[in-house]
Amino acid sequence: MTNTAKNSRRRARQLTSERATASVEPNAADHQAQVAVVAYFLAEKRGFESGHELEDWLAAEAEIARAEQPCDGA
C-alpha cells in the first residue's frame, strides 16, 4: 500500500471520528456554558469573593441538573 493510500485511509477514519464526536460536543458545550453562567451569578451574589469557585461550579451543576429533571405534571 502506498503512503498516499495510507494517508487517505487515515484521514477518512479521522473524519468519521470527528463527525461522530461533533454530534455529541454541542450538547456538552451548551451544558458547560449554562453551568458557567449560573456559577457566575452565584459568585456575583457573593460579591465575587475568592475561594468559592468550586463551590459555585458544583452548585451550578446541581441547579442545572434539577432544571433538566422532567416534571411530574400534577
N, C-alpha and C positions, 0 to 999 in steps of 0.2 A: 504494500500500500504506500502511495506517495505521501510526502509531507502535506501537500495541498489537500488530499483526501482526508488525512487525519485531522487537519485543521478545520475542514468543513464539518466533519462529524462532531468534533469537539464543540464548535460554535453552535451547531444545531442542538446539542444536548444543553448547552448553556442557555440558549434562547427558550427552550422548553421549560427549563428550571425557572428562568426569570418570569415567564408567563404564569406559571403555577404560583409563584411567590407573589406576583403582582395582584392576584385576586384576593389575597389574604391581607396584604400590607395596608391598604387604605382603611380598613376597619380598625386595625390595630393602631394606626396613626391617628385616626379620629378619636378613638378611646383615650389615647395618651394625651391628645390635645384637650379633651374635655376634662380629664383629671388635672391637667396643668392649670386650666382656667379656674376650676373650683379651688385648687390649692392656693392659687394667687389670692383669691378673695378671702380665704381663711386667714392667710398671712396679713392681708390688708386690715382685717378686723382687729388683729392684734397689734397693729401699728408696725408691721414688718420687723418685729423683734427677732433677732437672730437666734439660732439654736433650736428652732422648731420646724425646720424644713421637712424632715422625715415624718414627723407627726402630722403636719399639714397634708403631705402627699398621701399618707395612709388613710387619713380621714376623708380626703377627697375621693380616693378609690372606693372606700366603703359607701360614700354618698352616691357615687355613680352606680355602684352595684345595686343599691337599694332602688334607685330610679329605674334601672333596667329590669327589675323584677316584674313579672306580669301581675296585674291587679286581680283580686278575687271579686270581680264585679258583683256587688250585693244588690 
